[in-house]
Amino acid sequence: MIAFVRGRVAAVSLSSAVLEVGGVGLELICTPATLAGLRHGDEATLPTSMVVREDSMTLFGFADEDEKTIFEMVQTASGVGPKVAQAILAVLTPDGVRTAIAGEDAKTLTKVPGIGQKGAQRIILELKDRIGAPTGSRAGHPVAAASAPWRDQVHQGSWASATARRTPRRRSTRSRRRPRPPGEPRTSARCCARHCAPCPRPEAGSDPEVACSHTGRDERCRSERMSSKPPRRPT
């Protein structure tokens, strides 16, 4: 395991930072709060947590050990992986996570993209006795302030994309054929084409929905088919 990384900040993107260590650039996946405290060319030391999968090895970086501790602890809850754990820290501070879990505030946890009401209740149930009380160690940290504008942008952007996926499709507003009133005979030119001889082609300029001379024949054909069907055998 890689406990921390110390080196020069070579690059900073929207979701990660690259630290040059011994001539090797290591990409660290970080929260917006952590990235906001990094400056290109400066020396930085970030606690890290490595997540190993069958097809990848991902290194997550954090502003301090407290953030790393919360990241690793919330993953012990059922259904919480590294991405959800990082999303929790992107929306809430470590003490905010402790306060929400200790106070059984499921509504605050559901603000995190990827956590619903049942998931929040499950996290509270499994971590309430282990999360501990708020430490207040980052109360004066300017980057992790709860009113930071990027927190609202993260939440609003994730909520907009999730809402767009859940929005049901609207029905088509195209015009539909007028339903036939009860008792009105089927007098369209297509009525007899389904069962009897085709109707003659309507003259130019005439209404296609004209009375068909084969309507009576259509009714006789249907009655003959019904009468020709063998009776159903009793089961």
The 8 nearest C-alpha neighbors of each residue, nearest first, counted from 0:
[[1, 2, 49, 48, 47, 3, 50, 58],
 [0, 2, 3, 47, 49, 48, 4, 58],
 [3, 1, 47, 46, 0, 48, 4, 49],
 [4, 2, 46, 47, 45, 1, 5, 44],
 [3, 5, 45, 44, 46, 6, 47, 2],
 [6, 4, 44, 43, 45, 20, 3, 7],
 [5, 7, 20, 19, 18, 42, 43, 8],
 [6, 8, 42, 19, 18, 41, 40, 9],
 [7, 9, 18, 40, 39, 41, 10, 17],
 [8, 10, 17, 18, 39, 7, 19, 40],
 [11, 9, 17, 16, 8, 39, 12, 18],
 [10, 12, 16, 15, 17, 39, 13, 34],
 [13, 11, 15, 14, 16, 10, 34, 17],
 [12, 14, 15, 11, 31, 34, 16, 29],
 [15, 13, 12, 29, 28, 30, 31, 16],
 [16, 14, 28, 29, 12, 27, 13, 11],
 [15, 17, 11, 27, 10, 26, 12, 18],
 [16, 18, 26, 10, 25, 9, 24, 8],
 [19, 17, 8, 25, 7, 24, 9, 6],
 [20, 18, 24, 7, 6, 23, 22, 9],
 [19, 21, 6, 23, 22, 24, 18, 5],
 [22, 20, 23, 19, 6, 24, 7, 5],
 [21, 23, 20, 19, 24, 6, 18, 25],
 [24, 22, 20, 19, 21, 25, 18, 17],
 [23, 25, 19, 18, 17, 20, 26, 22],
 [26, 24, 18, 17, 19, 23, 27, 20],
 [25, 27, 17, 16, 24, 18, 15, 28],
 [26, 28, 59, 58, 60, 16, 15, 29],
 [27, 29, 15, 59, 60, 14, 58, 26],
 [30, 28, 60, 15, 59, 14, 33, 27],
 [29, 31, 33, 32, 89, 34, 85, 14],
 [32, 30, 34, 33, 35, 89, 29, 14],
 [33, 31, 35, 30, 34, 142, 143, 36],
 [32, 34, 62, 30, 35, 31, 36, 29],
 [33, 35, 31, 37, 36, 32, 29, 30],
 [34, 36, 32, 33, 37, 31, 142, 38],
 [35, 37, 34, 33, 142, 38, 32, 62],
 [38, 36, 34, 35, 39, 33, 8, 43],
 [39, 37, 41, 40, 8, 36, 11, 35],
 [38, 40, 8, 41, 9, 10, 37, 11],
 [39, 41, 8, 7, 9, 38, 42, 10],
 [42, 40, 7, 38, 8, 39, 43, 37],
 [41, 43, 7, 6, 8, 40, 44, 5],
 [44, 42, 5, 6, 7, 41, 45, 8],
 [43, 45, 5, 4, 6, 46, 3, 42],
 [44, 46, 4, 3, 61, 60, 62, 47],
 [47, 45, 3, 61, 60, 2, 63, 64],
 [48, 46, 60, 3, 2, 59, 45, 61],
 [47, 49, 59, 58, 2, 50, 60, 1],
 [48, 50, 58, 57, 59, 51, 0, 47],
 [51, 49, 57, 56, 58, 48, 52, 81],
 [50, 52, 56, 55, 49, 57, 53, 54],
 [53, 51, 55, 54, 56, 50, 57, 49],
 [52, 54, 55, 51, 56, 50, 57, 49],
 [53, 55, 52, 56, 51, 57, 50, 49],
 [56, 54, 52, 53, 51, 57, 50, 58],
 [55, 57, 51, 50, 52, 58, 49, 54],
 [58, 56, 50, 49, 55, 51, 59, 28],
 [57, 59, 49, 27, 48, 28, 50, 47],
 [60, 58, 28, 27, 48, 47, 29, 49],
 [59, 61, 47, 29, 27, 28, 45, 46],
 [62, 60, 46, 63, 45, 67, 33, 66],
 [61, 63, 33, 45, 66, 46, 60, 64],
 [64, 62, 65, 61, 66, 46, 67, 45],
 [63, 65, 67, 66, 68, 46, 62, 61],
 [64, 66, 68, 67, 63, 69, 93, 62],
 [67, 65, 69, 68, 64, 63, 93, 61],
 [66, 68, 64, 70, 65, 69, 61, 71],
 [69, 67, 65, 71, 70, 66, 72, 64],
 [68, 70, 72, 66, 71, 67, 73, 93],
 [71, 69, 67, 68, 84, 72, 73, 66],
 [70, 72, 68, 74, 69, 73, 67, 75],
 [73, 71, 69, 74, 75, 70, 68, 130],
 [72, 74, 75, 76, 71, 70, 69, 84],
 [73, 75, 79, 76, 72, 71, 80, 84],
 [74, 76, 73, 72, 77, 71, 79, 126],
 [77, 75, 74, 73, 122, 79, 125, 78],
 [78, 76, 79, 75, 122, 121, 74, 125],
 [77, 79, 76, 80, 118, 74, 75, 122],
 [80, 78, 74, 77, 83, 76, 84, 73],
 [79, 81, 83, 74, 82, 84, 78, 73],
 [80, 82, 84, 83, 85, 74, 79, 70],
 [83, 81, 85, 84, 80, 86, 79, 87],
 [84, 82, 86, 85, 80, 81, 79, 87],
 [83, 85, 81, 87, 86, 82, 70, 80],
 [84, 86, 88, 82, 87, 83, 81, 89],
 [87, 85, 89, 83, 84, 88, 82, 111],
 [88, 86, 84, 85, 89, 90, 111, 91],
 [87, 89, 91, 85, 86, 90, 92, 84],
 [90, 88, 86, 30, 87, 91, 85, 31],
 [89, 91, 88, 87, 150, 111, 86, 154],
 [92, 90, 88, 95, 87, 89, 96, 93],
 [91, 93, 95, 94, 88, 96, 143, 90],
 [94, 92, 96, 95, 66, 69, 97, 91],
 [93, 95, 133, 97, 96, 92, 98, 134],
 [94, 96, 92, 98, 93, 91, 97, 99],
 [95, 97, 93, 99, 94, 98, 91, 100],
 [98, 96, 94, 100, 95, 99, 133, 101],
 [97, 99, 95, 101, 96, 100, 102, 94],
 [100, 98, 104, 96, 102, 97, 101, 103],
 [99, 101, 103, 123, 97, 102, 98, 127],
 [100, 102, 98, 127, 103, 99, 97, 132],
 [101, 103, 99, 104, 100, 98, 97, 127],
 [104, 102, 100, 101, 105, 99, 123, 120],
 [103, 105, 99, 102, 106, 107, 100, 108],
 [104, 106, 108, 119, 107, 103, 120, 109],
 [107, 105, 109, 104, 108, 110, 116, 119],
 [108, 106, 105, 109, 110, 104, 99, 111],
 [107, 109, 105, 110, 106, 119, 111, 99],
 [108, 110, 111, 106, 114, 115, 107, 116],
 [111, 109, 108, 107, 112, 106, 154, 114],
 [110, 112, 109, 87, 108, 114, 113, 90],
 [113, 111, 114, 157, 110, 86, 158, 154],
 [112, 114, 111, 83, 115, 109, 86, 118],
 [115, 113, 109, 118, 112, 111, 119, 116],
 [116, 114, 118, 109, 117, 119, 113, 108],
 [115, 117, 119, 118, 109, 120, 105, 114],
 [118, 116, 120, 119, 115, 121, 114, 122],
 [117, 119, 121, 115, 120, 116, 114, 122],
 [120, 118, 122, 116, 105, 121, 117, 108],
 [119, 121, 123, 117, 118, 122, 105, 124],
 [120, 122, 118, 124, 119, 123, 117, 125],
 [123, 121, 119, 125, 120, 124, 76, 126],
 [122, 124, 100, 120, 127, 126, 121, 125],
 [123, 125, 121, 122, 127, 126, 120, 128],
 [124, 126, 122, 123, 127, 76, 121, 128],
 [127, 125, 129, 123, 128, 130, 124, 122],
 [126, 128, 123, 101, 129, 100, 130, 124],
 [127, 129, 126, 130, 131, 125, 101, 124],
 [130, 128, 126, 127, 131, 125, 72, 132],
 [129, 131, 126, 127, 97, 128, 132, 101],
 [132, 130, 129, 97, 133, 128, 101, 127],
 [131, 133, 97, 134, 130, 98, 101, 94],
 [134, 132, 94, 97, 135, 98, 131, 95],
 [133, 135, 136, 132, 94, 137, 131, 93],
 [134, 136, 138, 137, 133, 94, 139, 93],
 [135, 137, 134, 138, 139, 94, 133, 140],
 [138, 136, 140, 139, 135, 143, 94, 134],
 [137, 139, 135, 140, 136, 144, 143, 141],
 [138, 140, 137, 141, 136, 144, 143, 135],
 [139, 141, 137, 143, 142, 138, 144, 136],
 [142, 140, 144, 143, 139, 138, 147, 137],
 [143, 141, 32, 144, 140, 35, 36, 147],
 [142, 144, 140, 141, 32, 145, 92, 147],
 [145, 143, 146, 147, 141, 142, 140, 138],
 [144, 146, 147, 143, 92, 91, 150, 90],
 [147, 145, 144, 148, 150, 151, 143, 149],
 [146, 148, 144, 145, 149, 150, 143, 142],
 [149, 147, 150, 151, 146, 152, 145, 153],
 [148, 150, 152, 151, 147, 153, 31, 32],
 [151, 149, 153, 152, 148, 147, 90, 154],
 [150, 152, 154, 149, 153, 148, 155, 147],
 [151, 153, 149, 155, 150, 154, 156, 148],
 [154, 152, 150, 156, 151, 155, 149, 157],
 [153, 155, 151, 157, 152, 156, 158, 150],
 [156, 154, 158, 152, 157, 153, 151, 159],
 [155, 157, 159, 153, 158, 154, 152, 160],
 [158, 156, 160, 154, 159, 155, 112, 161],
 [157, 159, 155, 161, 156, 160, 162, 154],
 [160, 158, 162, 156, 157, 161, 155, 163],
 [159, 161, 163, 157, 162, 158, 156, 164],
 [162, 160, 158, 164, 163, 159, 157, 165],
 [163, 161, 165, 159, 164, 160, 158, 166],
 [162, 164, 160, 166, 161, 165, 159, 158],
 [165, 163, 161, 162, 166, 160, 167, 159],
 [164, 166, 162, 163, 167, 161, 160, 168],
 [167, 165, 163, 164, 162, 168, 161, 169],
 [168, 166, 165, 169, 164, 163, 170, 162],
 [169, 167, 170, 166, 171, 165, 164, 163],
 [170, 168, 167, 171, 172, 166, 173, 165],
 [169, 171, 172, 168, 173, 167, 174, 175],
 [170, 172, 173, 169, 174, 168, 175, 167],
 [171, 173, 170, 174, 169, 175, 168, 176],
 [174, 172, 171, 175, 170, 176, 169, 177],
 [173, 175, 172, 176, 171, 177, 170, 178],
 [176, 174, 177, 173, 178, 172, 171, 179],
 [175, 177, 178, 174, 179, 173, 208, 180],
 [176, 178, 175, 179, 180, 174, 208, 181],
 [179, 177, 176, 180, 175, 181, 183, 185],
 [178, 180, 177, 181, 183, 185, 182, 184],
 [181, 179, 183, 178, 182, 177, 184, 185],
 [182, 180, 183, 179, 184, 178, 185, 177],
 [183, 181, 184, 180, 179, 185, 186, 178],
 [182, 184, 181, 180, 185, 179, 186, 178],
 [185, 183, 186, 182, 214, 179, 181, 180],
 [184, 186, 187, 190, 183, 214, 179, 210],
 [187, 185, 210, 211, 184, 214, 188, 190],
 [186, 188, 208, 189, 190, 185, 209, 210],
 [187, 189, 190, 211, 208, 198, 209, 186],
 [190, 188, 192, 187, 191, 193, 198, 197],
 [191, 189, 187, 192, 188, 193, 185, 186],
 [190, 192, 195, 217, 193, 194, 189, 213],
 [193, 191, 197, 189, 195, 190, 194, 196],
 [192, 194, 191, 190, 195, 189, 197, 196],
 [195, 193, 191, 192, 217, 220, 196, 221],
 [196, 194, 191, 192, 217, 193, 197, 220],
 [195, 197, 192, 198, 191, 194, 213, 193],
 [198, 196, 192, 195, 191, 199, 193, 189],
 [197, 199, 188, 200, 196, 192, 191, 213],
 [200, 198, 201, 197, 188, 202, 211, 196],
 [199, 201, 198, 202, 197, 188, 203, 207],
 [202, 200, 199, 205, 203, 207, 206, 198],
 [201, 203, 205, 204, 200, 206, 207, 199],
 [204, 202, 205, 201, 206, 200, 207, 199],
 [203, 205, 202, 206, 201, 207, 209, 200],
 [206, 204, 203, 202, 207, 201, 209, 208],
 [205, 207, 208, 209, 204, 201, 202, 203],
 [208, 206, 209, 205, 201, 188, 187, 204],
 [207, 209, 187, 206, 188, 210, 186, 211],
 [210, 208, 207, 206, 187, 211, 188, 186],
 [209, 211, 186, 187, 212, 208, 188, 214],
 [212, 210, 213, 186, 214, 188, 209, 187],
 [211, 213, 214, 210, 215, 198, 216, 186],
 [214, 212, 216, 211, 215, 217, 191, 198],
 [215, 213, 217, 216, 212, 211, 218, 191],
 [214, 216, 218, 217, 213, 219, 212, 220],
 [217, 215, 213, 219, 214, 218, 220, 195],
 [216, 218, 214, 220, 191, 215, 219, 213],
 [217, 219, 215, 221, 216, 220, 222, 214],
 [220, 218, 216, 222, 221, 217, 223, 215],
 [221, 219, 223, 217, 222, 218, 216, 224],
 [220, 222, 224, 218, 223, 219, 225, 217],
 [221, 223, 219, 225, 220, 224, 226, 218],
 [224, 222, 220, 226, 221, 225, 227, 219],
 [225, 223, 227, 221, 226, 222, 220, 228],
 [224, 226, 222, 223, 227, 228, 221, 220],
 [225, 227, 223, 224, 228, 222, 229, 221],
 [228, 226, 224, 225, 223, 229, 222, 230],
 [227, 229, 226, 225, 230, 224, 231, 223],
 [230, 228, 227, 231, 226, 232, 225, 224],
 [229, 231, 232, 228, 227, 226, 233, 225],
 [232, 230, 233, 229, 228, 234, 227, 226],
 [231, 233, 234, 230, 229, 228, 227, 226],
 [232, 234, 231, 230, 229, 228, 226, 227],
 [233, 232, 231, 230, 229, 228, 227, 225]]
